[in-house]
Amino acid sequence: PTDVPMTNTGQIVVQPVFSRTARQLQSGRKEVRRFTSGEPYEMSVTLMMTPEQYDTFIAWYEDDCDMGTVKFQAFWAEDLGFSSDVEMRILNYPKRRDRKFHFSVPLKLLVFA
């Protein structure tokens, strides 16, 4: 949603992650494959929002993002050095932490650069 304010870039942590996934086959062989064509990053970010903004964000997360299974584009990713068409996926459920006048919502994002 466009009405949810982002934090400043000092509270955003971006780390590269391993872009391969592995599984053990019944034969005992291990199969390793890439799960994305680009280099993925894991991003930790904290959103600050009012109770009304939190309700809007949760509705967007549950309906539009299908509980984190659907990728989305973030308008603020260009400020962090990513291209304008970068896609992200939310890895954790957005739990709120109550503060005096707002909610703090820590998120982990998988960024497909």
C-alpha positions in Angstrom: 0.0 0.0 0.0 1.2 3.5 -0.8 0.0 5.1 2.4 2.3 3.0 4.7 5.4 5.1 5.6 8.8 3.5 5.2 11.6 3.9 7.8 14.8 5.7 7.0 17.6 3.6 5.4 19.5 3.5 8.6 17.1 0.9 9.9 17.3 -1.4 6.9 19.8 -4.2 6.7 20.5 -5.9 3.4 22.5 -9.2 3.1 23.2 -11.5 0.2 21.8 -15.0 0.6 22.7 -18.4 -1.0 20.7 -18.7 -4.2 20.5 -22.5 -4.3 18.2 -25.0 -2.7 18.9 -28.6 -2.1 16.9 -31.7 -1.4 17.7 -35.3 -0.7 16.2 -37.8 -3.2 15.1 -41.3 -2.3 18.1 -42.8 -4.1 20.3 -40.9 -1.6 21.5 -38.5 -4.2 21.4 -34.8 -3.4 19.7 -32.5 -6.0 20.9 -28.8 -5.9 19.2 -26.1 -8.0 18.9 -22.4 -8.2 15.6 -20.9 -7.0 16.1 -17.5 -8.8 17.8 -16.2 -11.8 19.2 -13.1 -10.1 21.2 -12.7 -6.9 18.8 -12.8 -3.9 19.2 -10.6 -0.8 17.5 -10.8 2.5 16.4 -7.5 3.9 15.4 -6.7 7.5 13.2 -3.6 7.8 11.0 -2.1 10.4 7.8 -0.2 9.4 6.3 2.4 11.7 2.6 2.8 11.3 -0.7 3.9 13.0 -3.3 1.3 13.9 -5.3 2.2 10.7 -2.2 1.8 8.5 -1.5 -1.5 10.2 -5.0 -2.8 9.4 -4.5 -1.7 5.7 -1.1 -3.3 5.6 -2.4 -6.6 7.0 -5.3 -6.7 4.5 -2.8 -6.1 1.7 -0.5 -8.8 3.0 -3.2 -11.4 3.4 -5.1 -10.6 0.2 -2.8 -9.2 -2.4 0.4 -10.9 -1.3 -1.4 -14.1 -0.4 0.2 -14.4 3.0 3.7 -13.8 1.5 3.6 -16.2 -1.4 3.2 -13.5 -4.1 6.1 -11.1 -5.0 5.6 -7.4 -5.0 7.5 -4.3 -6.2 8.6 -1.7 -3.7 8.9 2.0 -4.8 11.6 2.7 -2.2 14.0 -0.1 -3.4 15.7 2.4 -5.8 16.8 4.5 -2.8 18.8 1.4 -1.7 20.6 0.9 -5.0 18.3 -1.7 -6.5 16.7 -1.4 -10.0 13.1 -0.1 -10.3 11.8 -3.5 -11.3 13.1 -5.4 -8.3 10.7 -7.9 -6.7 10.3 -8.8 -3.1 8.5 -11.4 -1.0 7.7 -11.1 2.7 9.2 -14.1 4.7 7.6 -13.6 8.1 4.1 -12.7 9.3 4.0 -9.0 10.1 3.5 -9.0 13.9 3.1 -5.6 15.5 4.9 -4.3 18.5 2.8 -1.7 20.4 4.4 1.7 21.0 2.9 4.8 22.6 1.3 6.3 19.5 2.2 3.9 16.7 3.0 0.3 15.9 6.5 -1.0 15.0 6.3 -3.9 12.5 9.6 -5.8 11.9 9.7 -7.6 8.5 12.1 -9.9 6.7 12.0 -9.6 2.9 13.5 -11.8 0.2 14.7 -9.4 -2.6 15.1 -10.8 -6.1 17.6 -8.4 -7.8 
